[in-house]
Amino acid sequence: MKKRVFGLLTILLVLVLLLGACGQKTTTTGTTTTSPYTTATTTGPTTSKTTTTAATTTTTVQSKYGGTLKIAFSMYPLDLGYPPEYTVTQYRPFYLEPLMWLDPQNKLVPALATAVKTDLQTNSITWTLRQGVKFHDGSDWNAQAAYDNFELMKDAGMLPDQDKVVSLEVVDNSTFRVILTQLSYPIIQSFSTKIYMVNVDAIKENGKEWAYTNCYGTGPFVLADTQRDNYIRFTRNNDYWREGLPYLDEIYFRILIDTNTTTAALEKKEVDYNMNPRDLYNLEMFRSWGADALVENVSPVVYFMAPDSIHPSSPLANKMVREACEYALDRKGLEVGFFQGLQTALYTMAPPGTVGYDPNYPIREYNIAKAKQLLSDAGYPDGIDITIYGLVFDQQLYATIQGMWAEAGIRADIVIYDIGKFLVTQAQGWENGFLFSNIPNKGMPSTVPTFLDTFGPMPVIKPHGAMARSDAYTSLCNEYRTAIDVAASNAIFAQMIKQLSDDAQCIPVSYNLPRSVVYNYVHFDEALDRGVVDPALIWISK
């Protein structure tokens, strides 16, 4: 039976603003005046290509500039230019930018701001803004524009930790400041990386409905044209602040939901890049066409099972029962058999190489005998009856887990939801079973912000309402919100990962790096330097 990569990989769950708080006294992050990823070339960069024959050697020079990149993607955003209501985040790097970017180790990197300073005496965060930047309509990006974006989010109730905001201040044309009641590194990070800047004056002039399909950002490409559920077209920003960039003339997103239709379009080269493939098991076929898998982000997507542990009537409210379910899950077997190596078994919620990973933590490996003993010790010698709740794309996976659990006396029904019902269930809760869920990537090279969106300190849109959190874990969440710098933040985060495992709060299942299928004439060699795809640095062989 043909296996599939998790369908959840193709579902971008709702954009969640990271709730945290913090900073350190008079600390500067990023003091350069240009981004480390800026190409300081004023003329078209070239690539030397040497062709050798028996008699002669010919060197040709190929420009990186020009061309249209055609991308297949499965979701059309209903809010291209109104930040408080963003849901589909994959498009943002093509035309929008935050104050700062994030690196894989959870540190800030200059973008529209060249530096950030904090002061514990005044509880302030101050950004020094990059000068000479223009919005796509030619208006100036400056401190007033930053103020307008923060105010827009605050008025909509979508500014992280806005209850701690005392004031927003325009210090001068290139300096923007926020005064708070409390500082911590998470809030600095959240304010710096999660508010993508748009020309708010254009929204005020044209209205919210206009902003759903129009936007003036500062990014490498300009939103030129769109038709709902059909396409989105971006053209080159010829006044981009990163000199010499972008390379491409145009990027054309074609909205393709059906897997077979997308594969056919890829085969005919109607698209060059399938940004969210559902099935990578046809990789050899793609390679025969001249395409291959592209790892487009260093931050893994994590898949897990969230229990109904909040209702006393649920057997999963008992930690020993949750542990039994984990011991009865053959994750290595799933990795080798079901996923065929495209997903990797996961035993804690921090994958290897990410912040919080502890290679010495004692994991719960597959052990049917131990699972049965734990069920008996918990008062269920005859096993339990529970339910697996999930999306339609992953039914084969659920059936495989169902079969594994049956060996330990864990009898599981399967309930399938469409995406709408799934999101409601995820937020409001479920009963007597596990909700199969994920921590999506959201285009960030660090796993920390997206983990916190799901597991705390205070997730807004994805609380996993039936999953209980222990007092010890909640205490660590609160401690995290007061961390004063990235080192303290990461140290507390590691404790949160450990406590979550100690509590058997959920069952980690697997992880993988976000991958897409792309033709070999599309080049990402420079575009992945920051740990995520940088659209400005993609180029096409002519």
Disulfide bonds with the S-S distance in Angstrom:
none
